[in-house]
Amino acid sequence: MNRQLIAYRKTLNMSQTDMAKAIGMCLTSYNLKENGKSDFTQSEMRSILNVLKKHNPNVTIDEIFFSQSVNVMITA
């Protein structure tokens, strides 16, 4: 589940249907992707970023799609 994307979308008072239409995707595909059951393509990520940047020019693709913390295990 992409919590950052959901938060941004809700901040803009957009439903999943609204976002899906804005990026030219069907609702079912968008729902699966936003909920982590399928991956967004790079072009879909850029389309979403363009929609969000209209309202928040400072938002970055990293912050939306790559802000998951990574745990690194070092073995000696």
Backbone hydrogen bonds, N-H to C=O, Kabsch-Sander energy under -0.5 kcal/mol:
donor,donor_aa,acceptor,acceptor_aa,energy
2,N,34,E,-2.5
3,R,1,M,-1.2
6,I,2,N,-2.2
7,A,3,R,-2.4
8,Y,4,Q,-2.6
9,R,5,L,-2.8
10,K,6,I,-2.6
11,T,7,A,-2.2
12,L,8,Y,-1.4
13,N,10,K,-1.8
14,M,9,R,-2.4
19,M,15,S,-2.2
20,A,16,Q,-2.8
21,K,17,T,-2.4
22,A,18,D,-2.3
23,I,19,M,-1.7
24,G,20,A,-0.5
24,G,21,K,-0.9
25,M,20,A,-3.1
30,Y,26,C,-2.3
31,N,27,L,-3.0
32,L,28,T,-2.2
33,K,29,S,-2.1
34,E,30,Y,-3.2
35,N,31,N,-2.0
36,G,33,K,-1.5
37,K,32,L,-2.5
38,S,32,L,-1.0
45,M,41,T,-2.3
46,R,42,Q,-2.3
47,S,43,S,-2.1
48,I,44,E,-2.5
49,L,45,M,-2.5
50,N,46,R,-2.4
51,V,47,S,-1.8
52,L,48,I,-2.6
53,K,49,L,-2.8
54,K,50,N,-0.9
54,K,51,V,-0.6
55,H,52,L,-1.4
56,N,52,L,-2.0
59,V,56,N,-1.9
64,I,60,T,-1.4
65,F,61,I,-2.8
66,F,61,I,-0.5
66,F,62,D,-2.1
71,N,69,S,-0.5
72,V,70,V,-0.5
74,I,72,V,-0.6
75,T,73,M,-0.5
